[in-house]
Amino acid sequence: MELTSKQRAQLRGLANTIDTIIHIGKDGIGENLVKQADEALEARELIKGRVLDNNIEYDARLAAAELAKATRSQVVQVIGAKFVLYRETHSKPREKRIQLVKSKKIGKQG
């Protein structure tokens, strides 16, 4: 499911208060980094990452896209060297998950 602009805005607001937990350094995106991001997404749903200055292979947009593909998550935002990823968890009860705003369906009225 693709995120709507309202859902992205909601997730961007939530991401302001979280710490950066994924750091992409000179080793790039390897198996361990993907595993770490995958576990963090399952536990938290929303994670913030950063591409460090010593990485010459990736910019934040490319790193976010590649990590999102590897973890089956969605890129919420990319600003400078930082990025935010989201994936709904299935290990938490529904009421403990991030409740995304519902998109309004366009249909016939009346």
C-alpha positions as CSV (number, residue, x, y, z in Angstrom):
1,M,0.0,0.0,0.0
2,E,1.4,3.4,-1.0
3,L,1.3,6.1,1.6
4,T,-0.9,9.1,1.0
5,S,0.4,12.7,1.4
6,K,-1.5,13.0,4.7
7,Q,0.0,9.8,6.0
8,R,3.5,10.9,5.0
9,A,2.9,14.2,6.8
10,Q,1.7,12.3,9.9
11,L,4.8,10.1,9.9
12,R,7.2,13.0,9.3
13,G,5.7,14.6,12.4
14,L,6.3,11.4,14.4
15,A,9.8,11.1,13.1
16,N,10.9,14.5,14.5
17,T,11.0,13.0,18.0
18,I,12.9,9.8,17.2
19,D,16.7,9.2,17.2
20,T,18.8,8.2,14.3
21,I,19.5,4.5,14.7
22,I,20.8,3.5,11.2
23,H,24.2,4.8,10.1
24,I,25.5,4.0,6.6
25,G,29.2,4.4,6.7
26,K,32.1,3.5,4.4
27,D,31.0,-0.2,4.3
28,G,27.7,0.8,2.6
29,I,24.6,-1.2,2.8
30,G,25.5,-4.8,3.7
31,E,23.7,-7.8,5.0
32,N,24.1,-6.8,8.6
33,L,22.8,-3.3,8.1
34,V,19.7,-4.7,6.3
35,K,19.1,-7.1,9.1
36,Q,19.5,-4.3,11.7
37,A,17.1,-2.1,9.8
38,D,14.6,-4.9,9.3
39,E,14.6,-5.8,13.1
40,A,14.3,-2.1,14.0
41,L,11.3,-1.7,11.6
42,E,9.6,-4.7,13.1
43,A,10.0,-3.3,16.6
44,R,9.4,0.4,16.0
45,E,7.7,0.7,12.6
46,L,9.4,4.1,12.0
47,I,13.1,4.5,11.8
48,K,15.5,7.3,11.0
49,G,18.8,6.7,9.2
50,R,21.8,8.7,8.1
51,V,24.5,8.5,5.4
52,L,27.8,9.4,7.0
53,D,30.3,11.7,5.4
54,N,32.8,8.8,4.9
55,N,30.5,7.1,2.5
56,I,31.2,8.1,-1.1
57,E,29.0,5.5,-2.8
58,Y,25.5,6.6,-1.5
59,D,23.6,9.8,-1.1
60,A,20.6,9.7,1.3
61,R,18.0,9.3,-1.5
62,L,19.7,6.3,-3.0
63,A,20.5,4.7,0.3
64,A,16.9,5.2,1.5
65,A,15.5,3.7,-1.7
66,E,17.8,0.7,-1.6
67,L,17.2,0.0,2.1
68,A,13.5,0.4,1.7
69,K,13.5,-2.2,-1.1
70,A,15.6,-4.6,1.0
71,T,13.4,-4.3,4.0
72,R,10.0,-4.0,2.2
73,S,9.4,-0.6,3.8
74,Q,8.5,2.8,2.4
75,V,10.6,6.0,2.2
76,V,8.7,8.7,4.2
77,Q,11.2,11.5,3.9
78,V,14.8,12.4,2.8
79,I,16.4,15.6,4.0
80,G,20.1,16.2,3.5
81,A,22.0,13.1,4.7
82,K,19.0,11.8,6.8
83,F,16.1,9.6,5.8
84,V,13.0,8.1,7.4
85,L,11.5,4.6,6.6
86,Y,8.2,3.1,7.6
87,R,6.8,-0.4,7.7
88,E,3.7,-1.6,9.6
89,T,4.7,-4.2,12.1
90,H,2.8,-7.5,12.7
91,S,4.5,-8.4,16.0
92,K,2.6,-5.8,18.0
93,P,-1.2,-5.8,18.8
94,R,-3.1,-3.5,16.5
95,E,-3.8,-0.9,19.2
96,K,-0.1,-0.5,19.9
97,R,0.8,0.2,16.2
98,I,1.1,3.6,14.6
99,Q,-2.5,4.4,13.5
100,L,-2.2,6.1,10.1
101,V,-4.8,8.6,9.1
102,K,-7.3,7.0,6.8
103,S,-7.5,8.2,3.2
104,K,-10.9,9.2,2.1
105,K,-12.4,7.2,-0.8
106,I,-13.8,9.1,-3.7
107,G,-17.1,7.7,-4.7
108,K,-20.7,8.5,-5.4
109,Q,-22.4,10.6,-2.7
110,G,-26.1,9.9,-1.7
